[in-house]
Amino acid sequence: LTFKTGVPIGFWSIEDYFWTPDGSELFYAVDRDGDEQPGYFLISADGMRETTLLPAARGDFRLFGGFANSDSFVYASTARGTGVMDLYRGTVDGESELLVKAELGLVPRSVSPDGRYALVLETVGEDADNLYLVDLSSKSLSKISEPAVEDRARHSMGGFAWSPDSSMFYLSTNLGREFAALSRYAIGGESIETVVASDADIENIEICGRNGEILAYTENRDGFDTLFLMNLRDGSALATPTLPEGIYQLDCEGVDEPRLLVRISGWRTPGDIWIVDPSDGATERVFSASLAGLDAERLVRPQVRRYVARDGLELQGLLYLPTEAGRGGDAPPVAFSVHGGPAAQSEAELNAEAQYLVNRGVAVFTPNIRGSTGLGRSYSALDDRERRLDSIRDLVDLLVALGEDGLVDTTRAVVMGGSYGGYAVNAVLAEYPDAFSAGVAAFGVADWVTALEVASPMLKASDLLEYGDIEEERWRDFYERISPIRQADRIRVPVLYSHGVRDPRIDIAETETMVKALRANGVAAPFLRFPDEGNVWRKLSNQLFYYRKKAEFIDEHLGLTTP
């Protein structure tokens, strides 16, 4: 339920932005107040000329796939109606041409350097996809990888890096294995070939140099990235620098003297940019992101913690502990922050909210409960369908384990999350009413029946495998039984609720229903309603208002201030 969001400009929010192939203009996509139905625009490099390519249209969800050349691009759209996601070619003159018709989740992800081919994905559940090749000249679609559902795999974990001559591309996929391996596919070939396998996911693949002789990629181990460089001529490893800890984004530019740009979001790095010389591993920090006056030495490094759930499964998460935290009877209160998705991962990127709470003396735990990514292909499927509540139980098992280790005070614990994480808050407070002292739920599901019925087109394809078909009686009966709203009378602790009116993924009625139910039972349920937001807070004024209210709520219910 959680995908990329954008940057606000007035009523509009930027979802994507890319330079045109010749670098003369910037393409960008913007929606209105987070409704995820964007228009497409071009603006000149000097900012003096702006062109509308495709105006936003009600009900038209679009996903940009890349430029085929300076005059055309590919994108996916629901323009034909509900239940479809077709592939189109658009032009800088504002024209559009239907290339491939498809039901639900067909999404373009990359275009070859010569503009002939597009790589498109078909969503298979929350954690997998099928991979296809589209010949843009003949408008034909051919299969590259379409494993059986029981062996479903993800092919998009590292992006796609084409050879300069468009004869092949590199990708990262967990096809036939637990963790995503660096792989390659030759156009016209019969299968995907493994290049480098690991016991952690390989991500962020980039090719460097005039002839594509250098390849860069990262390895994600427990939410911390490590950079690797490879000489593709002989497969040898190249010298790699030591960079600040965190999550990396890579981009290689230059032909004769290529340079690798690495953007780092780490626990004490808000977005620094480093340049790496792939030939010798030399580094230079070219941009230092501002901490807005904060002392970096006061920021806390998250600890990787592993605990065994009651059914024997090993769980994992990141724990932020206050510097002077005691143990046992002196242990600090704790806030559990549950990520969205559910196919997502808590990582060691800059977590401003966690650092704020730690500075206030509150430990923060960001769990990767079953269903999360980053811990193997099997792990990410352990919350599917009938096993939905197993992942909710993990939150309680992790809280108990942290308490038994003497690291946190389990009698003062708040659980918080947004989107799917908001559902997890509702669910754990209803299923285990004595576990947490309070909850903070943003745009979360209350009733899976209604949520799945009205899900946006981009979610319906993944929902079928992750949750089952809500049109089938057995799944409707199942979700009527386990939905948080059915157990709302069991929630006994205060919950701070919030929701954006324009949310296209989870209707605001989900939150309104929970608020009414709790208040009817005499439980405090303050509600923050944002008329100009969607499935995340994009506007700075709303962010400031929300986080101040949230901080006050947590302070009060963890006993940090006098109510």
C-alpha positions as CSV (number, residue, x, y, z in Angstrom):
1,L,0.0,0.0,0.0
2,T,3.0,2.3,0.1
3,F,4.7,3.7,-3.0
4,K,6.8,6.6,-4.0
5,T,5.4,10.1,-3.2
6,G,6.3,13.6,-4.5
7,V,7.2,17.2,-3.7
8,P,4.4,19.8,-3.3
9,I,4.1,23.0,-5.4
10,G,0.9,24.8,-4.3
11,F,-1.9,22.4,-5.0
12,W,0.3,20.2,-7.1
13,S,2.8,17.5,-6.1
14,I,5.7,16.4,-8.2
15,E,5.7,12.6,-8.6
16,D,8.5,12.1,-11.2
17,Y,11.1,14.3,-12.9
18,F,13.7,13.4,-15.5
19,W,15.9,15.3,-18.0
20,T,15.0,14.8,-21.6
21,P,17.7,12.8,-23.5
22,D,19.3,15.9,-25.0
23,G,19.3,17.7,-21.6
24,S,17.5,20.8,-22.9
25,E,14.3,20.3,-20.8
26,L,13.0,18.7,-17.6
27,F,10.1,16.3,-17.8
28,Y,7.9,16.2,-14.7
29,A,4.7,14.6,-13.5
30,V,2.4,16.3,-10.9
31,D,-0.8,15.3,-9.3
32,R,-3.3,17.4,-7.4
33,D,-3.1,17.2,-3.6
34,G,-1.8,13.6,-3.6
35,D,-4.6,12.1,-5.7
36,E,-1.9,10.2,-7.8
37,Q,-3.6,11.1,-11.1
38,P,-0.8,13.2,-12.7
39,G,-0.4,15.4,-15.6
40,Y,2.8,15.4,-17.7
41,F,4.8,18.6,-18.4
42,L,8.1,19.9,-19.8
43,I,10.0,22.9,-18.6
44,S,13.0,24.4,-20.3
45,A,16.4,24.2,-18.5
46,D,16.4,28.0,-17.9
47,G,12.9,27.8,-16.5
48,M,11.4,30.2,-18.9
49,R,9.3,27.9,-21.0
50,E,6.7,25.3,-19.9
51,T,4.7,22.9,-22.0
52,T,1.8,20.7,-21.1
53,L,2.2,17.2,-22.6
54,L,-0.8,15.4,-21.1
55,P,-3.1,17.3,-18.7
56,A,-4.3,15.4,-15.7
57,A,-7.6,13.6,-16.1
58,R,-9.9,12.2,-13.5
59,G,-9.5,8.5,-13.1
60,D,-6.3,8.4,-15.2
61,F,-3.5,6.9,-13.1
62,R,-0.2,7.1,-15.0
63,L,3.3,5.7,-14.5
64,F,6.2,7.1,-16.5
65,G,8.5,4.5,-18.0
66,G,11.3,6.5,-19.8
67,F,12.2,8.3,-23.0
68,A,12.5,6.4,-26.2
69,N,14.2,9.5,-27.8
70,S,14.1,13.2,-27.5
71,D,10.6,13.3,-29.0
72,S,8.7,10.4,-27.4
73,F,8.4,8.5,-24.1
74,V,6.5,5.5,-22.8
75,Y,4.1,5.3,-19.9
76,A,1.3,3.2,-18.4
77,S,-2.3,4.6,-18.0
78,T,-5.7,3.6,-16.9
79,A,-7.3,5.9,-19.5
80,R,-9.4,3.1,-21.0
81,G,-11.2,2.6,-17.7
82,T,-11.3,0.7,-14.4
83,G,-9.4,-2.5,-14.3
84,V,-6.9,-1.9,-17.0
85,M,-3.3,-0.5,-17.1
86,D,-2.2,-0.1,-20.7
87,L,1.1,0.8,-22.3
88,Y,1.3,4.0,-24.3
89,R,3.8,6.0,-26.3
90,G,3.5,9.8,-25.8
91,T,5.2,12.6,-27.8
92,V,6.4,16.0,-26.8
93,D,3.7,17.4,-29.1
94,G,1.1,16.0,-26.7
95,E,0.0,13.0,-28.8
96,S,-0.5,9.5,-27.4
97,E,-0.5,6.1,-29.0
98,L,-1.8,2.9,-27.5
99,L,0.9,0.2,-27.7
100,V,-0.2,-2.7,-25.6
101,K,-3.6,-3.4,-23.9
102,A,-3.4,-5.0,-20.5
103,E,-5.5,-5.7,-17.5
104,L,-4.4,-4.3,-14.2
105,G,-0.7,-4.0,-13.4
106,L,1.4,-3.5,-16.6
107,V,4.1,-0.9,-15.8
108,P,7.0,0.3,-18.0
109,R,10.3,0.5,-16.1
110,S,13.2,1.1,-18.6
111,V,13.8,2.0,-22.3
112,S,16.9,0.8,-24.2
113,P,19.5,3.3,-25.3
114,D,18.6,3.0,-28.9
115,G,14.9,3.6,-28.1
116,R,13.7,0.3,-29.6
117,Y,12.8,-1.7,-26.5
118,A,10.9,-1.1,-23.3
119,L,11.0,-3.3,-20.3
120,V,7.7,-3.7,-18.6
121,L,6.6,-5.4,-15.4
122,E,3.3,-7.1,-14.5
123,T,2.5,-7.0,-10.8
124,V,2.3,-10.4,-9.1
125,G,1.3,-9.8,-5.5
126,E,3.0,-7.1,-3.3
127,D,6.5,-8.7,-3.6
128,A,6.9,-10.1,-7.1
129,D,6.4,-9.3,-10.8
130,N,6.7,-10.8,-14.3
131,L,9.1,-9.3,-16.8
132,Y,8.4,-8.6,-20.5
133,L,10.0,-6.9,-23.4
134,V,8.1,-4.6,-25.7
135,D,9.4,-3.9,-29.2
136,L,8.3,-0.3,-29.7
137,S,8.5,-0.4,-33.5
138,S,6.3,-3.5,-33.9
139,K,4.2,-3.0,-30.7
140,S,4.8,-6.6,-29.8
141,L,5.2,-7.9,-26.3
142,S,7.3,-11.0,-25.5
143,K,8.0,-12.8,-22.3
144,I,11.3,-12.7,-20.5
145,S,10.4,-14.2,-17.2
146,E,6.9,-15.4,-16.0
147,P,7.4,-18.0,-13.3
148,A,4.5,-19.9,-11.8
149,V,2.6,-18.1,-9.1
150,E,3.9,-20.5,-6.4
151,D,7.5,-19.7,-7.5
152,R,6.8,-16.0,-8.1
153,A,9.9,-13.8,-8.1
154,R,10.8,-10.1,-8.3
155,H,12.8,-8.9,-11.2
156,S,13.0,-5.1,-10.4
157,M,15.0,-5.0,-7.2
158,G,18.0,-3.2,-8.7
159,G,16.5,-1.3,-11.6
160,F,17.7,-2.1,-15.1
161,A,21.1,-1.2,-16.6
162,W,21.5,-1.5,-20.4
163,S,24.6,-2.1,-22.4
164,P,25.4,0.9,-24.6
165,D,24.6,-1.1,-27.7
166,S,21.2,-2.2,-26.3
167,S,22.1,-5.8,-26.9
168,M,21.6,-6.8,-23.2
169,F,20.7,-5.5,-19.8
170,Y,21.6,-6.2,-16.2
171,L,19.0,-6.6,-13.5
172,S,18.6,-8.0,-9.9
173,T,16.2,-10.8,-9.4
174,N,15.4,-13.4,-6.8
175,L,14.1,-15.8,-9.5
176,G,14.8,-19.3,-8.2
177,R,16.6,-18.1,-5.0
178,E,16.0,-16.4,-1.7
179,F,17.9,-13.2,-2.3
180,A,18.2,-11.1,-5.4
181,A,21.2,-11.8,-7.5
182,L,23.0,-9.6,-10.1
183,S,21.9,-11.1,-13.4
184,R,21.8,-10.3,-17.1
185,Y,19.7,-11.0,-20.1
186,A,20.7,-10.9,-23.8
187,I,18.0,-9.7,-26.2
188,G,16.8,-12.7,-28.0
189,G,18.2,-15.0,-25.3
190,E,16.4,-17.9,-23.7
191,S,17.0,-17.2,-20.0
192,I,18.3,-14.9,-17.4
193,E,21.9,-15.6,-16.4
194,T,23.2,-15.1,-12.9
195,V,26.4,-13.0,-12.6
196,V,26.8,-12.5,-8.8
197,A,24.8,-14.3,-6.1
198,S,24.8,-13.3,-2.4
199,D,23.0,-14.0,0.9
200,A,21.7,-10.5,0.8
201,D,19.7,-8.6,-1.9
202,I,21.7,-6.9,-4.7
203,E,20.2,-3.5,-5.7
204,N,21.0,-0.2,-7.5
205,I,22.6,-1.5,-10.7
206,E,24.5,1.0,-12.9
207,I,26.7,0.7,-15.9
208,C,29.6,3.1,-16.5
209,G,31.9,4.0,-19.4
210,R,31.7,4.5,-23.1
211,N,31.6,0.7,-23.7
212,G,29.9,-0.2,-20.5
213,E,33.0,-1.8,-19.1
214,I,32.3,-1.0,-15.4
215,L,29.3,-2.1,-13.4
216,A,28.3,-0.7,-9.9
217,Y,25.8,-2.2,-7.5
218,T,24.9,-2.3,-3.8
219,E,24.2,-5.1,-1.4
220,N,21.5,-4.5,1.2
221,R,22.3,-6.4,4.4
222,D,20.0,-5.7,7.3
223,G,19.1,-2.3,5.9
224,F,22.7,-1.1,5.4
225,D,24.0,-0.7,1.9
226,T,27.5,-1.6,0.7
227,L,28.9,-0.4,-2.7
228,F,30.6,-2.8,-5.1
229,L,32.4,-2.1,-8.4
230,M,33.1,-4.7,-11.1
231,N,35.2,-4.8,-14.3
232,L,32.9,-6.3,-16.9
233,R,35.7,-7.2,-19.2
234,D,37.1,-9.9,-17.0
235,G,34.6,-10.0,-14.1
236,S,37.2,-8.8,-11.5
237,A,36.3,-6.7,-8.5
238,L,37.5,-3.1,-8.5
239,A,38.6,-1.1,-5.5
240,T,35.6,0.2,-3.6
241,P,35.6,3.1,-1.2
242,T,34.3,3.2,2.4
243,L,31.3,5.5,2.4
244,P,29.1,6.7,5.3
245,E,26.5,4.2,6.4
246,G,23.0,4.2,5.1
247,I,21.0,3.6,1.9
248,Y,22.6,4.5,-1.4
249,Q,21.2,5.7,-4.8
250,L,23.6,5.4,-7.7
251,D,23.9,7.3,-11.0
252,C,26.9,7.0,-13.4
253,E,27.7,9.8,-15.8
254,G,30.5,10.6,-18.3
255,V,31.9,8.6,-21.1
256,D,35.7,8.8,-21.3
257,E,36.2,9.5,-17.6
258,P,33.0,8.1,-16.0
259,R,32.1,9.2,-12.5
260,L,29.7,7.4,-10.1
261,L,27.4,9.6,-8.1
262,V,26.2,8.2,-4.8
263,R,23.5,9.8,-2.8
264,I,23.5,8.7,0.8
265,S,20.6,8.8,3.3
266,G,22.0,7.4,6.5
267,W,21.3,7.6,10.2
268,R,23.4,10.7,10.5
269,T,23.5,11.7,6.8
270,P,20.3,13.4,5.5
271,G,21.3,13.3,1.8
272,D,25.0,13.8,1.1
273,I,26.3,13.3,-2.4
274,W,29.6,11.6,-3.1
275,I,31.5,11.2,-6.4
276,V,33.4,8.0,-6.9
277,D,36.1,7.4,-9.5
278,P,35.4,3.8,-10.6
279,S,38.9,3.4,-11.9
280,D,40.6,3.7,-8.5
281,G,37.9,4.1,-5.9
282,A,38.8,7.7,-5.1
283,T,36.0,9.6,-3.5
284,E,34.9,13.2,-3.0
285,R,31.9,14.6,-1.1
286,V,30.5,17.2,-3.4
287,F,27.3,18.1,-1.5
288,S,26.7,18.1,2.3
289,A,23.0,18.1,3.2
290,S,22.0,20.4,6.0
291,L,21.1,19.1,9.4
292,A,19.4,22.4,10.1
293,G,21.6,23.1,13.1
294,L,21.4,19.7,14.7
295,D,24.5,18.2,16.2
296,A,25.4,15.1,14.2
297,E,27.2,13.6,17.2
298,R,23.8,13.4,19.0
299,L,22.3,11.2,16.4
300,V,22.0,7.5,17.3
301,R,23.1,4.5,15.2
302,P,20.4,1.9,15.0
303,Q,21.2,-1.6,16.2
304,V,20.2,-4.7,14.3
305,R,18.2,-6.9,16.6
306,R,17.0,-10.5,15.9
307,Y,14.5,-12.4,18.0
308,V,12.6,-15.7,17.6
309,A,8.8,-15.5,17.3
310,R,6.6,-17.9,19.3
311,D,6.3,-20.1,16.2
312,G,10.1,-20.4,15.8
313,L,10.5,-17.8,12.9
314,E,13.5,-15.4,13.3
315,L,12.3,-11.8,13.2
316,Q,14.5,-8.7,12.7
317,G,14.4,-5.0,13.2
318,L,16.4,-1.8,13.9
319,L,16.5,-0.5,17.5
320,Y,17.4,3.2,18.3
321,L,18.3,3.5,22.0
322,P,18.8,6.8,23.8
323,T,22.5,7.4,24.6
324,E,22.1,7.2,28.3
325,A,19.4,4.5,28.3
326,G,19.3,2.2,31.3
327,R,18.3,-1.4,31.4
328,G,15.8,-3.4,33.4
329,G,13.9,-1.2,35.7
330,D,15.6,1.9,34.3
331,A,14.9,1.0,30.6
332,P,13.3,3.7,28.5
333,P,9.7,3.7,27.0
334,V,9.5,2.5,23.4
335,A,7.8,3.5,20.2
336,F,7.2,0.8,17.6
337,S,7.2,2.3,14.1
338,V,5.7,-0.1,11.6
339,H,6.5,0.4,7.9
340,G,4.0,0.4,5.1
341,G,3.8,-1.9,2.2
342,P,3.6,-4.6,3.6
343,A,6.4,-5.4,1.0
344,A,8.9,-2.9,2.3
345,Q,11.8,-2.8,4.7
346,S,12.9,-0.7,7.7
347,E,16.4,0.5,6.7
348,A,19.2,2.6,8.2
349,E,18.3,5.8,6.3
350,L,17.8,9.1,8.1
351,N,14.8,8.7,10.4
352,A,14.1,12.1,11.7
353,E,11.2,11.0,13.8
354,A,13.2,8.3,15.5
355,Q,16.0,10.6,16.2
356,Y,13.6,13.2,17.8
357,L,12.1,10.6,20.0
358,V,15.4,9.1,21.0
359,N,16.5,12.6,22.0
360,R,13.4,12.8,24.2
361,G,14.4,9.6,26.0
362,V,12.2,7.2,24.0
363,A,13.6,4.1,22.4
364,V,12.4,3.5,18.8
365,F,12.0,0.0,17.2
366,T,11.4,-0.3,13.5
367,P,10.4,-3.9,13.0
368,N,10.6,-6.0,9.9
369,I,7.8,-8.3,10.6
370,R,7.0,-11.3,8.4
371,G,5.9,-10.0,5.0
372,S,8.7,-7.5,4.9
373,T,11.3,-7.5,2.1
374,G,15.1,-7.7,2.6
375,L,15.0,-10.9,4.5
376,G,14.5,-13.4,1.7
377,R,11.8,-14.3,-0.8
378,S,10.1,-16.8,1.5
379,Y,10.0,-14.3,4.4
380,S,8.1,-11.7,2.3
381,A,5.3,-14.2,1.5
382,L,4.7,-15.3,5.1
383,D,1.9,-12.8,5.7
384,D,-0.2,-13.7,2.6
385,R,-3.9,-14.2,2.8
386,E,-4.9,-16.5,5.8
387,R,-1.5,-15.7,7.5
388,R,-2.3,-11.9,7.8
389,L,-2.6,-11.9,11.5
390,D,0.7,-13.8,12.0
391,S,2.5,-10.6,11.1
392,I,0.5,-8.7,13.6
393,R,1.4,-11.2,16.3
394,D,5.0,-10.6,15.5
395,L,4.7,-7.0,16.9
396,V,3.8,-8.4,20.3
397,D,6.5,-11.1,20.3
398,L,9.1,-8.5,19.4
399,L,7.9,-6.2,22.2
400,V,8.1,-9.0,24.7
401,A,11.6,-10.0,23.6
402,L,12.9,-6.5,23.9
403,G,11.5,-6.3,27.4
404,E,13.0,-9.6,28.4
405,D,16.4,-8.3,27.2
406,G,15.9,-5.4,29.5
407,L,16.2,-2.9,26.7
408,V,12.8,-1.2,26.9
409,D,10.0,-0.6,29.4
410,T,7.1,-2.6,27.9
411,T,4.6,-1.0,30.2
412,R,5.2,2.3,28.4
413,A,4.9,1.4,24.7
414,V,3.2,3.1,21.8
415,V,2.7,1.6,18.3
416,M,2.5,3.8,15.2
417,G,2.4,3.5,11.5
418,G,1.0,4.8,8.2
419,S,-0.9,3.1,5.3
420,Y,-0.3,-0.6,5.8
421,G,1.4,0.3,9.0
422,G,-1.7,2.2,10.1
423,Y,-3.7,-1.1,9.6
424,A,-1.1,-2.9,11.7
425,V,-1.7,-0.4,14.5
426,N,-5.5,-0.9,14.4
427,A,-5.0,-4.7,14.2
428,V,-2.5,-5.2,17.1
429,L,-4.5,-2.9,19.4
430,A,-7.7,-5.0,18.7
431,E,-6.1,-8.4,18.7
432,Y,-3.8,-7.8,21.7
433,P,-5.4,-5.0,23.7
434,D,-3.0,-5.2,26.6
435,A,0.3,-5.0,24.7
436,F,0.6,-1.3,24.0
437,S,-0.3,1.9,25.9
438,A,-1.4,3.9,22.9
439,G,-1.5,4.0,19.1
440,V,-0.9,6.4,16.2
441,A,-2.5,5.3,13.0
442,A,-2.3,7.3,9.8
443,F,-4.5,6.4,6.7
444,G,-4.8,2.8,7.8
445,V,-7.3,0.1,6.9
446,A,-10.3,-0.6,9.3
447,D,-12.3,-2.9,7.1
448,W,-10.5,-5.0,4.5
449,V,-13.7,-5.7,2.6
450,T,-14.4,-2.1,1.8
451,A,-10.7,-1.3,1.4
452,L,-10.1,-4.0,-1.2
453,E,-13.3,-3.1,-3.0
454,V,-12.3,0.5,-3.6
455,A,-8.5,0.1,-4.0
456,S,-7.0,2.2,-6.7
457,P,-6.2,0.4,-10.1
458,M,-2.5,0.2,-9.4
459,L,-3.1,-1.8,-6.2
460,K,-5.8,-4.2,-7.3
461,A,-3.4,-6.5,-9.2
462,S,-1.1,-6.9,-6.2
463,D,-4.1,-7.2,-3.8
464,L,-5.4,-10.4,-5.5
465,L,-2.4,-12.5,-4.5
466,E,-1.5,-10.7,-1.3
467,Y,-5.1,-10.7,0.1
468,G,-7.2,-12.9,-2.2
469,D,-10.1,-11.9,-4.4
470,I,-12.6,-9.9,-2.3
471,E,-15.4,-10.9,-4.8
472,E,-15.0,-14.5,-3.6
473,E,-17.2,-15.4,-0.7
474,R,-14.5,-17.2,1.3
475,W,-12.3,-14.1,1.3
476,R,-15.1,-11.8,2.1
477,D,-16.1,-13.9,5.0
478,F,-12.4,-14.1,6.2
479,Y,-11.9,-10.3,6.1
480,E,-15.3,-9.6,7.7
481,R,-14.0,-11.7,10.6
482,I,-10.5,-10.4,11.0
483,S,-10.8,-6.7,10.1
484,P,-10.0,-4.3,12.9
485,I,-13.4,-2.7,12.8
486,R,-15.0,-6.0,13.8
487,Q,-12.9,-6.0,17.0
488,A,-12.9,-2.3,17.6
489,D,-14.7,-2.8,21.0
490,R,-11.5,-4.6,22.2
491,I,-9.4,-1.5,21.8
492,R,-9.0,0.1,25.2
493,V,-6.1,2.6,24.7
494,P,-6.1,6.1,23.1
495,V,-5.3,6.3,19.4
496,L,-4.3,9.4,17.4
497,Y,-5.9,9.1,13.9
498,S,-5.1,11.0,10.7
499,H,-6.1,10.8,7.0
500,G,-5.9,12.7,3.8
501,V,-9.2,13.4,2.1
502,R,-7.7,12.8,-1.4
503,D,-6.1,9.5,-0.6
504,P,-6.7,7.2,-3.6
505,R,-5.4,4.1,-1.9
506,I,-7.2,3.9,1.3
507,D,-10.5,5.8,1.5
508,I,-10.8,8.3,4.4
509,A,-13.9,6.4,5.5
510,E,-11.7,3.7,6.9
511,T,-10.3,6.1,9.5
512,E,-13.6,7.8,10.1
513,T,-15.1,4.4,10.9
514,M,-12.5,3.6,13.5
515,V,-12.8,7.0,15.1
516,K,-16.5,6.7,15.5
517,A,-16.3,3.2,16.9
518,L,-13.7,4.1,19.5
519,R,-15.4,7.2,20.6
520,A,-18.7,5.4,20.9
521,N,-16.9,3.0,23.3
522,G,-15.5,5.9,25.4
523,V,-12.0,5.5,24.1
524,A,-10.1,8.7,23.2
525,A,-9.6,8.9,19.4
526,P,-8.4,12.4,18.3
527,F,-8.6,12.8,14.5
528,L,-6.5,15.0,12.2
529,R,-8.3,15.4,8.8
530,F,-6.3,16.9,6.0
531,P,-8.4,18.1,3.1
532,D,-5.4,18.7,0.8
533,E,-3.4,15.5,1.2
534,G,-3.5,11.9,0.0
535,N,-1.6,8.8,1.2
536,V,1.2,10.9,2.8
537,W,1.7,14.4,4.1
538,R,3.5,16.3,1.3
539,K,3.0,20.0,2.3
540,L,5.4,21.4,4.8
541,S,2.7,23.2,6.8
542,N,0.7,20.0,7.2
543,Q,3.9,18.1,8.2
544,L,4.7,20.6,10.9
545,F,1.2,20.6,12.2
546,Y,1.0,16.8,12.2
547,Y,4.3,16.0,13.8
548,R,3.8,18.5,16.6
549,K,0.4,17.0,17.4
550,K,1.9,13.5,17.2
551,A,4.8,14.4,19.5
552,E,2.4,15.9,22.1
553,F,0.3,12.7,22.0
554,I,3.3,10.4,22.4
555,D,4.7,12.6,25.2
556,E,1.4,12.5,27.1
557,H,0.8,8.7,26.8
558,L,4.3,7.7,27.6
559,G,4.4,9.9,30.7
560,L,7.0,12.3,29.3
561,T,4.8,15.3,30.2
562,T,2.0,16.0,32.5
563,P,-1.4,15.3,30.7
